[in-house]
Amino acid sequence: MPQHSTHTSNKFWLPLAFAFVLILGILLGIKLQKEVPIVPSPKGAQLVERQPGKLEELLRYIEARYVDKVDRDELIQQAIDNILAELDPHSTYIPADQLQRINEQLDGNFEGIGIEFLIVSDTIIVIKPTKDGPSDKAGIIAGDKIVSVGDSSIVGNKLNETNIIDSLRGARGTTVKIGIVRENQPVIQYFDVTRDEIPINSVDAAYMLNQNTGYIKLNRFSATTHTEFLRNLEQMIDEKGLKNIVIDVRDNPGGYLQEATSILNQLFTEKDKLLVYTEGRNVHRSDYETTAHSFFSIDNIAVLVDEGSASASEILAGAIQDYDRGVIIGRRTFGKGLVQEQYTLSDDSAIRLTVARYYTPSGRSIQKSYEDLDSYGEDLNVRLESGELFSGKQLTPADTTPYYTKDGRVVYGGGGIIPDIFIPLDSAKANPYFAHLQPFIRKFMYQYFQSNKPRPDGGTSVLAYNGMEDFVDNFEISDQVLQSFQASINDEKLLIEAKNVQDRIPLTKLYLKARLAKHLYDENGLYAVLNAEDDVVKKAIQILEMPSPITVLEEN
């Protein structure tokens, strides 16, 4: 948020007065549409045309007579930010220069050349082109080094990932010349790549945990999530015989409500069961119900949640829990039960305005209190300090009003979905040290993979395994590889920690192995390695293998 000017008291009060008039005009002019919950982009929702009034007069006076020079656009953004901050934590203003990238995450695609890359030794390395994407069609392959984009060289120690992304992205149908240096071919090759729509997958991984149980990791609820979910579910049912499903929405911030209800429709066979309803002061109640159009038969369900699971993730978990359709495992969710609608303003910026609350089938709102906005923003720290993330016994429901599941179990609202089975946070994984270590792991394991990857001629390789399951079960990071990794770290503080903290070695080896698995078996390999040592996933497998998993809930 821009900082208040401190030159004079007038500069403090004038933006606030301006803000009040501006936002009042916006709110009066917006036509709220009835059924567009959770950050959609409704067409035609514009400000009402009106003659210039107090707002325009105020701007003219400030620009013509105010003692100091002012930035009109900065005043407007400051005014909007100040007013929206007084409403709730999720009503926000999005500047025009940020809107496209934010919308891309929810639309499920962006326009560009379609590559995954990594910066190694001041050089951009293509990790993988998107299958059948523009770069793939043009002939760019994994391992290529990008040395130029258009007429600009992009080699050197000042490479910036954001700037690289901006140079590679562009309008669909436009062509960009990419300069490539390929292994054993020192001459630069040039590829004309025509930009196109590139999918942003919301399914990170989908694979079988064992003979009966499949796993799907959702990172958001975008416009393509239901389609992606169905495609992966169908493949595991048809090819692997899936009977049970683990749906992982940990650290999933939510997105489109309709995508969550569409997935829920695949998990309930009955018709007209209430999944969620929304209601607000100016928005009539809207019920979202099952359609009985599920395509597959699924036996048992586990939903994995944590303090990062919000919004649509909580809608999914709440419906599963209220109907005793499955088991919720992990830690208390974020607690976002507010519905936003997005409206584009005349300068192509936008506001996301909270228009309603949503309620689970039992009638509970899971929105945590936002009376104190500072405390709202510090909620995770409060959970850490109180011990809630490490012991379910430390959790006290914010709203003690009892609600009841289909089988009569008591559940609570007012602050997130409380899981049926609590699994404490792994404090080692939460240590900032490992977050800082990840860039070094990515670079080192790429180079290790390139040096040891299976040879096309069938020659021997330390990475020659009979598929992902064989790799997960039998490959281990040796002490020699660990020492080589430690030697590659060029951050002095991290290097000291990496060598001296013995209890971090097993987790460091796990992350190294997981990154290597990604090179061999894509995202499924990454998650297969991590999940093999994940207590939440282990508990889900144990529960789903019981004859009647729901009965275990009565014992907790």
Secondary structure by P-SEA (a helix, b strand, c coil): cbbbbccccccccaaaaaaaaaaaaaaaaccccccccccccccccccccccccaaaaaaaaaaccccccccaaaaaaaaaaaaaaacccccccccccaaaaaaaaaaccccccbbbbbbcccccccccccccccccccccccccccccccccccccccccaaaaaaaacccccbbbbbbbbcccccbbbbbbccccccccccccccccccccbbbbbbcccccaaaaaaaaaaaaaaacccccbbbbbccccccccaaaaaaaaaaacccccccccccccccccbbbbbbcccccccccbbbbbbcccccaaaaaaaaaaaaaccbbbcccccccccbbbbbbbccccccccccccccccccccccccccccaaaaaaaaaaaaaacccccccccccccccccccccbbbbbccccccccccccccccccccccccaaaaaaaaaaaaaaaccccccccccccccccaaaaaacccccaaaaaaaaaacccaaaaaaaaccccaaaaaaaaaaaaaaaaaccaaaaaaaaaaacaaaaaaaaaaacccaaaaaaac
